[in-house]
Amino acid sequence: EDEAARKGGALSGCTLSEAHGTPHLYLLWASTGALGITGLPFLLSGQFMVNDVFGGAALPASVIAATAVAFPGMVGGANMAGRLVWGPVSDRLGRGATFGAFGVLSVPALLSLPLATSMVHAEPETALALFKAASLTAVAVFAGGPVLLAPAVVDVFGARDATAIYGRLWMMLPAANFFGATLVSRVREYSYSKHALAIAETCDEAAFTATFGAPPAEAQSLIASKTATLPLLLTIAPEGTVDPSPLLYDDAFYTLAGFSALACVCNLAAYRLPRPLRL
């Protein structure tokens, strides 16, 4: 009987149904999804980001091309490094402190990306270095989320039904990854249309009509159909108009930073609230 009691104690904690009745499950669910959104866009679209942001920079074409080709490997390496490093780090710092470190690193990194894009025309070398460093930091933090999820479940809910609770939380990751990739694509399209329309409004009406076969009043539909593109609009824009291509992802970067902050707050709340662990 003593042995059975000890075994029961070793597997103490919440059942899945009990976990559903706590805020902790929903906080971890939200943090898993929010953090899962922040890194995958760099893994899937990083090469396109580099070409969009730095394609018109005053850098040698070979440097831009080499960076674009190497970038997927760089973010893949950051992803692998994050998966290897965050486990030992959390063993030393504790899971709660490590989740806090995620926010301290990821949020400023993502917020620094618009700073990098704003420097592309004036200081392209610095902009490129900052862009790479911030992107790799964000990906390394993103990679730590799945690594710490299982031990976080045991910390908060105990070992009794940890596998089932972990499986329920894990289901959020594929949806978050898909949503993150889709979000960045849609936000980029919105930003592209916004900047293109702003330039179209500054163009001479006769030049616009001659170039696109329609008046500026139809600019929005021409942009949507990709008839009026940024490169074409810039050829008829007033002298001194700055190419907005480096800024196309800024709204997406701010959005990703918001999700990273949300993940940090939810993780810290899950650890700060009284534990539902039943002994």
Secondary structure, 3 states (H helix, E strand, C coil): CHHHHHHHHHCCECCHHHHHCCHHHHHHHHHHHHHHHHHHHHHHHHHHHHHHHHCCCCCCHHHHHHHHHHHHHHHHHHHHHHHHHHHHHHHHHCHHHHHHHHHHHHHHHHHHHHHHHHCCCCCHHHHHHHHHHHHHHHHHHHHHHHHHHHHHHHHHHECCCHHHHHHHHHCHHHHHHHHHHHHHHHHHHHHHHHHHHHHHCCCCHHHHHHHHCCCHHHHHHHHHCCCCCHHHHHHHCCCCCCCCHHHCCHHHHHHHHHHHHHHHHHHHHHHHCCCCCCC
